[in-house]
């Protein structure tokens, strides 16, 4: 028995969730997969999470170059096979 959530198809999304899905598709290389698949099942949680991500990525007081550097370093670390 699989306990994973089945992938949500864009066509099956409600009118309330589609604007969020459109925004996700405009910023994400993963499409609606990964964490977005779970978030889209709860429109309130999805909107709050997207607002937080938007703030952290685009509206923080940290200089843009430093912010991008931190994102790059973290992604490198997460994809690393060593600790």
C-alpha positions as CSV (number, residue, x, y, z in Angstrom):
1,X,0.0,0.0,0.0
2,X,1.4,3.4,-1.0
3,X,0.9,6.2,1.4
4,X,2.0,8.9,-1.0
5,X,-0.3,11.5,-2.4
6,X,-1.3,11.0,-6.0
7,X,-0.2,13.7,-8.4
8,X,-2.8,16.4,-8.9
9,X,-3.6,17.2,-12.5
10,X,-3.9,20.9,-13.3
11,X,-7.3,20.1,-15.0
12,X,-8.7,18.7,-11.8
13,X,-7.9,21.9,-9.7
14,X,-10.7,24.1,-8.5
15,X,-11.1,27.7,-9.6
16,X,-9.9,28.8,-6.2
17,X,-6.6,26.9,-6.5
18,X,-5.8,27.5,-10.2
19,X,-4.3,31.0,-9.7
20,X,-1.9,29.5,-7.1
21,X,-1.0,26.7,-9.5
22,X,-0.4,29.2,-12.3
23,X,2.0,31.1,-10.0
24,X,3.8,27.9,-9.0
25,X,4.2,26.9,-12.7
26,X,5.7,30.3,-13.4
27,X,8.4,30.0,-10.7
28,X,9.0,26.3,-10.3
29,X,11.1,24.0,-12.5
30,X,9.4,21.0,-10.7
31,X,5.9,22.0,-11.9
32,X,3.1,21.0,-9.6
33,X,5.1,18.1,-8.1
34,X,7.1,17.8,-4.9
35,X,5.8,19.9,-2.0
36,X,3.4,21.8,-4.3
37,X,1.4,18.6,-4.9
38,X,0.6,18.5,-1.1
39,X,0.2,22.2,-0.7
40,X,-2.5,22.5,-3.4
41,X,-4.7,20.3,-1.4
42,X,-5.1,23.0,1.2
43,X,-5.6,26.4,-0.5
44,X,-5.1,28.4,2.8
45,X,-1.8,26.6,3.6
46,X,-0.7,26.9,0.0
47,X,-1.3,30.7,-0.1
48,X,0.4,31.3,3.2
49,X,3.4,29.2,2.1
50,X,3.7,30.9,-1.3
51,X,3.5,34.3,0.5
52,X,6.4,33.3,2.8
53,X,8.4,31.9,-0.1
54,X,7.8,35.0,-2.1
55,X,9.0,37.2,0.8
56,X,12.1,35.1,1.4
57,X,13.1,35.0,-2.2
58,X,12.1,38.4,-3.6
59,X,11.3,40.8,-0.8
60,X,13.8,40.2,2.0
61,X,16.1,43.0,3.3
62,X,19.1,40.8,2.5
63,X,20.9,42.1,-0.6
64,X,19.9,40.1,-3.7
65,X,23.3,38.8,-4.5
66,X,23.8,37.5,-1.0
67,X,20.3,36.0,-1.0
68,X,21.0,34.1,-4.3
69,X,24.4,33.0,-2.9
70,X,22.7,31.5,0.2
71,X,20.2,29.7,-2.0
72,X,22.9,28.4,-4.2
73,X,25.0,27.2,-1.3
74,X,22.0,25.5,0.3
75,X,21.0,23.7,-2.9
76,X,24.6,22.6,-3.4
77,X,24.7,21.2,0.1
78,X,21.3,19.4,-0.2
79,X,22.4,17.8,-3.5
80,X,25.8,16.8,-2.0
81,X,26.6,13.1,-1.5
82,X,28.9,13.9,1.4
83,X,28.4,15.7,4.7
